[in-house]
Amino acid sequence: CLNNPPILILDEPTTALDVYYREKINTWLQDFQNRGGIVILTTHEEREVLEANHCILILDGKGMEYDKNHAMQRILK
């Protein structure tokens, strides 16, 4: 299970990376999900929010689930 975990929990995995490596990581994470893996990550990147299947915003210490479009509207308020 160490070489093929069912879930990855990542804290801002693409922060401070150049575009090339950001794309490489996002492609790898998409492939991981296509193979049945679950990715949980924190991000400040709008693009990563829009590419997510599900979105949970944490505001004032409370988690609230949104679809990605509603999440972006909430963020941009």
Disulfide bonds with the S-S distance in Angstrom:
none
